[in-house]
C-alpha cells in the first residue's frame, strides 16, 4: 500500500514539474530560436512569429521580413544595454511587434544602419532613443507608437535626459507616416538629413514635436502636436515645407511656440492651425520665407519677428490672440492681406482690404530687451499708452500694407468660443496685474 502511495506521489510531482518547467523551457527556446531563426533564414525570407515573448538583443544582417502572426501578440524583451534590434542589412521589414526595452541606457531600442528598412505597426516602450537611423536612406516608419517607459534610473528622468522618439543623422529620403510619439525628448529629430517626409503623426508632451537641423527639402504636413514646448522647430535649414499641421497648447514653457523658425531660409509655411500657444509663430534671423493662409488663433502672441528680413506673409488670420504681433529689428518684410482682429481699418473702394496699413509697434520688444522685468506690464494700459506715443523710425516697422477687413470663411470655422474666452481671461488677468502694480506704487508714495 505504501509503495502504491509513493508511486502516485511521484507521478503527481512529475506532472507538476512538467507543468511548471515546460513554459520556462519553451520561453528559453523562443529566446534562443529568434536569433537562430534569423541566422538560419535565407535572404528574402518572411519569418512569421507565433504568439509569445522573445528575448533580445537581436541583429538582422540580411534582407528578410520579421512579423507577428496575424491576430497574435509578439513581444521582444531586451534586458541588455545593447539595442533591442540592430538592423545592418538593406530591405529589412518588421511588422506588428511590441518591443519592451525599458532600461535607461545610451543605446537605442532600434538601431538602423541600412537602406530601405520598413517598420510597420510596432509598439516601442523605451528607456532610451526609440529609433536611431544612421546613414539610412529610403526607409519608412509607419503606424508605430513610441512611448517613454524608462526604468531602473536612480533618479527621476528630466525631459532633457531622455532620448528622441526617432533620431536621424545623415539619413535621406525617409518617410514617417501615422506614428505617435509621447513623453520623449524630441518626437522626430533630423540632422544633416534631407528630403524626408513627416506626415500625419501625433506628438505629445515633448520638447519639440519635429526638429530639423541643417536639413533641406524636408516636408512636414498634416501632423498634430499638443502640450509640447514647441510644435515644430526648424533651425539652420532651407527649403522646408510646413503645411496643414495643427500645433496647439504649447504654452507651459516661457519659450513655447507653435512653429519656430530660427536661421531658416526659403521655408514654405502654409495652411497651418496654431492655437493656444505662448507664441503662435516665431521667426528669428530668418529670410526669404513664405508664410501664407495660416490660422493663428488664441495665442498669447500671434506672430513674433526678431531680426527677420525679406519674408513674405499674406492671407494669415490673427484672431483672439492677446497680442496680434510683436517685432524688433525686422525690416524689408512684405506683409499684405492678412487679417488682424485688433486692427480697425477703412475700406474706401470696397475690395475687402484697408487703405490704412497695420504697423507692428517695436516699442515693447525693445523695452523688454533692455529691461526684461518690464514683461510684467505686457498689454497693460500704461504700456499700450506708451506704445501709442512711440513713433520713432516708423518707416522701418514691419507693416501690413493692405490688411483684410474681415476674416476668411475658413478662419471663421476654426474660431471656438473657448479660444476667445481663453484670450479674454488672459487679457483681464493682465489688466488686473497691471492695476495691482500701479496701486502698490501709489501706496508706497
WOMOJO-V955006 format. One record per residue. RES is the residue in one small letter. SS is DSSP state (@ for helix, = for strand, . for the rest). PSI is psi in degrees with one decimal (999 if undefined). Layout:
res = {RES | RES}
ss = {SS | SS}
psi = {PSI | PSI}
//
This chain:
res = {x | x | x | x | x | x | x | x | x | x | x | x | x | x | x | x | x | x | x | x | x | x | x | x | x | x | x | x | x | x | x | x | x | x | x | x | x | x | x | x | x | x | x | x | x | x | x | x | x | x | x | x | x | x | x | x | x | x | x | x | x | x | x | x | x | x | x | x | x | x | x | x | x | x | x | x | x | x | x | x | x | x | x | x | x | x | x | x | x | x | x | x | x | x | x | x | x | x | x | x | x | x | x | x | x | x | x | x | x | x | x | x | x | x | x | x | x | x | x | x | x | x | x | x | x | x | x | x | x | x | x | x | x | x | x | x | x | x | x | x | x | x | x | x | x | x | x | x | x | x | x | x | x | x | x | x | x | x | x | x | x | x | x | x | x | x | x | x | x | x | x | x | x | x | x | x | x | x | x | x | x | x | x | x | x | x | x | x | x | x | x | x | x | x | x | x | x | x | x | x | x | x | x | x | x | x | x | x | x | x | x | x | x | x | x | x | x | x | x | x | x | x | x | x | x | x | x | x | x | x | x | x | x | x | x | x | x | x | x | x | x | x | x | x | x | x | x | x | x | x | x | x | x | x | x | x | x | x | x | x | x | x | x | x | x | x | x | x | x | x | x | x | x | x | x | x | x | x | x | x | x | x | x | x | x | x | x | x | x | x | x | x | x | x | x | x | x | x | x | x | x | x | x | x | x | x | x | x | x | x | x | x | x | x | x | x | x | x | x | x | x | x | x | x | x | x | x | x | x | x | x | x | x | x | x | x | x | x | x | x | x | x | x | x | x | x | x | x | x | x | x | x | x | x | x | x | x | x | x | x | x | x | x | x | x | x | x | x | x | x | x | x | x | x | x | x | x | x | x | x | x | x | x | x | x | x | x | x | x | x | x | x | x | x | x | x | x | x | x | x | x | x | x | x | x | x | x | x | x | x | x | x | x | x | x | x | x | x | x | x | x | x | x | x | x | x | x | x | x | x | x | x | x | x | x | x | x | x | x | x | x | x | x | x | x}
ss = {. | @ | @ | @ | @ | @ | @ | @ | @ | @ | @ | @ | @ | @ | @ | @ | @ | @ | @ | @ | @ | @ | @ | @ | @ | @ | @ | @ | @ | @ | @ | @ | @ | @ | @ | @ | @ | @ | @ | @ | . | . | . | . | . | = | = | = | = | . | . | = | = | = | = | . | . | = | = | = | . | . | . | . | = | = | = | = | . | . | . | . | . | = | = | = | = | . | . | . | . | . | . | . | = | = | = | . | . | . | . | . | = | = | = | . | . | = | = | = | = | . | = | . | . | . | . | . | . | = | = | = | . | . | . | . | . | = | = | = | . | . | = | = | = | = | . | . | . | . | = | = | = | = | . | . | . | . | . | = | = | = | . | . | = | = | = | = | . | . | = | . | . | . | . | . | . | . | @ | @ | @ | . | . | . | . | = | = | = | = | . | . | . | . | . | = | = | = | . | . | = | = | = | . | . | . | . | . | = | = | = | = | . | . | . | . | . | = | = | = | . | . | = | = | = | . | . | . | = | = | = | = | = | = | . | . | = | . | . | = | = | = | . | . | = | = | = | . | . | . | = | = | = | = | = | = | = | = | = | . | . | = | = | = | . | . | = | = | = | . | . | . | . | . | . | . | . | = | = | = | = | = | = | = | = | = | . | . | = | = | = | . | . | = | = | = | . | . | . | = | = | = | = | = | = | . | . | = | . | . | = | = | = | . | . | = | = | = | . | . | . | = | = | = | = | = | = | . | . | = | . | . | = | = | = | . | . | = | = | = | . | . | . | = | = | = | = | = | = | . | . | . | . | . | = | = | = | . | . | = | = | . | . | . | . | . | . | . | . | . | . | . | . | = | . | . | . | . | = | = | . | . | . | @ | @ | @ | @ | @ | @ | @ | @ | . | @ | @ | @ | @ | @ | @ | . | . | . | @ | @ | @ | @ | @ | @ | @ | @ | @ | . | . | . | . | @ | @ | @ | . | . | = | = | . | . | . | = | . | . | . | . | @ | @ | @ | @ | @ | @ | . | . | @ | @ | @ | @ | @ | @ | @ | @ | @ | @ | @ | @ | @ | @ | @ | @ | @ | @ | @ | @ | @ | @ | @ | @ | @ | @ | @ | @ | .}
psi = {-42.7 | -37.0 | -37.0 | -45.2 | -39.8 | -39.1 | -44.0 | -41.7 | -42.1 | -38.7 | -43.5 | -43.3 | -38.0 | -42.3 | -45.7 | -40.7 | -40.4 | -41.6 | -44.3 | -31.6 | -34.6 | -45.1 | -39.1 | -35.6 | -41.5 | -44.3 | -41.6 | -39.7 | -42.0 | -47.5 | -41.7 | -40.9 | -25.3 | -49.8 | -37.2 | -36.2 | -42.1 | -44.5 | -37.1 | -16.3 | 146.0 | 147.5 | 136.9 | -1.2 | 147.3 | 118.9 | 115.4 | 117.6 | 126.9 | 164.2 | 138.2 | 176.6 | 124.4 | 157.4 | 133.6 | -179.8 | 158.1 | 154.0 | 129.2 | 113.1 | 20.3 | 155.4 | 120.4 | 168.4 | 128.6 | 116.7 | 154.0 | 146.8 | 138.9 | 128.3 | 0.7 | 152.4 | 123.5 | 127.8 | 134.8 | 117.1 | 138.9 | 103.0 | -1.2 | 174.1 | -0.1 | 166.9 | 140.7 | -41.7 | 124.9 | 126.0 | 117.2 | 10.0 | 145.7 | 156.6 | 44.1 | 146.1 | 134.4 | 131.3 | 134.7 | 49.8 | 137.5 | 132.6 | 119.6 | 109.6 | 69.2 | -3.4 | 132.9 | 121.9 | -179.6 | -38.0 | 143.0 | 166.0 | -47.2 | 124.5 | 119.6 | 121.8 | 46.8 | 168.5 | 155.7 | 29.0 | 134.9 | 124.9 | 118.4 | 126.8 | 42.8 | 153.1 | 107.8 | 120.0 | 112.5 | 151.3 | 20.3 | -141.3 | 141.7 | -62.0 | 126.3 | 133.9 | 123.0 | 116.1 | 46.8 | 112.6 | 157.7 | 35.9 | 175.5 | 131.2 | 120.1 | 147.1 | 38.1 | 142.2 | 139.8 | 120.4 | 137.2 | 129.9 | 34.0 | 134.7 | 158.5 | -1.9 | 148.0 | -14.3 | 165.6 | 144.2 | 124.2 | 157.7 | -39.4 | -17.2 | -3.2 | 163.8 | 167.8 | 153.3 | -56.1 | 129.6 | 115.7 | 139.8 | 128.0 | 43.1 | 118.5 | 157.8 | 38.9 | 160.3 | 134.1 | 111.3 | 128.3 | 25.5 | 161.3 | 128.1 | 125.6 | 133.0 | 28.3 | -162.5 | -82.7 | 153.1 | -64.7 | 120.2 | 125.6 | 122.5 | 131.7 | 38.4 | 121.5 | 156.2 | 39.0 | 148.1 | 125.1 | 107.5 | 133.5 | 42.3 | 162.6 | 127.1 | 130.6 | 138.0 | 51.1 | 174.4 | -69.6 | 132.4 | -55.7 | 134.7 | 114.6 | 129.9 | 122.4 | 47.3 | 165.1 | 151.0 | 11.4 | 140.6 | 123.8 | 105.4 | 149.0 | 33.0 | 159.1 | 127.1 | 133.7 | 147.0 | 25.9 | 174.0 | -47.9 | 137.8 | -57.1 | 127.3 | 116.7 | 112.3 | 134.0 | 46.3 | 161.1 | 147.6 | 48.0 | 145.4 | 126.9 | 112.2 | 142.0 | 29.7 | 157.2 | 114.2 | 112.0 | 149.0 | 34.1 | 87.2 | 0.0 | -19.7 | 148.8 | -21.9 | 24.1 | 138.3 | 155.5 | -59.4 | 134.1 | 122.6 | 119.8 | 123.2 | 44.1 | 138.1 | 141.7 | 41.4 | 138.5 | 117.7 | 106.6 | 148.9 | 30.2 | 155.1 | 115.3 | 110.1 | 136.3 | 22.5 | 164.6 | -51.1 | 128.0 | -58.3 | 121.2 | 126.4 | 116.3 | 134.2 | 41.7 | 144.9 | 158.7 | 33.3 | 150.1 | 118.0 | 106.6 | 143.9 | 36.2 | 146.9 | 114.9 | 99.1 | 129.9 | 28.5 | 166.5 | -50.9 | 128.7 | -56.9 | 133.4 | 120.9 | 132.7 | 115.6 | 41.1 | 132.0 | 150.7 | 37.0 | 153.7 | 128.3 | 120.7 | 151.3 | 11.1 | 151.1 | 116.1 | 104.6 | 129.5 | 13.4 | 147.2 | -45.5 | 127.4 | -43.0 | 154.8 | 143.6 | 145.3 | 134.6 | 38.6 | 107.2 | 164.6 | 26.5 | 144.8 | 105.1 | 124.2 | 131.0 | 31.3 | 158.5 | 127.3 | 111.9 | -15.5 | -2.0 | 132.0 | 106.1 | -173.1 | 123.4 | 100.8 | -30.4 | 3.8 | 21.4 | 5.9 | 1.6 | 147.8 | 141.7 | -11.8 | 130.3 | 158.8 | 115.8 | 136.9 | 109.5 | 122.7 | 4.0 | -51.4 | -43.1 | -40.6 | -38.3 | -43.2 | -35.7 | -40.7 | -39.1 | 87.4 | -28.0 | -21.2 | -4.0 | -26.4 | -22.6 | 15.6 | 125.7 | 15.5 | 157.0 | -40.8 | -40.9 | -41.1 | -39.2 | -45.1 | -38.4 | -37.9 | -31.2 | -26.4 | 120.2 | 14.8 | 132.6 | 44.8 | -27.7 | -17.7 | -2.7 | 149.0 | 125.2 | 141.3 | 113.9 | -35.9 | 72.3 | 147.7 | 146.7 | -29.0 | 151.2 | 159.5 | 165.8 | -40.6 | -38.8 | -37.1 | -33.2 | -26.8 | -5.2 | 118.5 | 153.4 | -38.4 | -41.2 | -47.1 | -37.1 | -40.0 | -45.4 | -40.2 | -40.9 | -44.1 | -43.2 | -42.9 | -41.9 | -42.2 | -40.2 | -44.2 | -41.5 | -42.0 | -44.7 | -35.0 | -43.9 | -41.0 | -43.4 | -43.7 | -38.6 | -38.6 | -42.4 | -39.7 | -31.5 | 999}
//
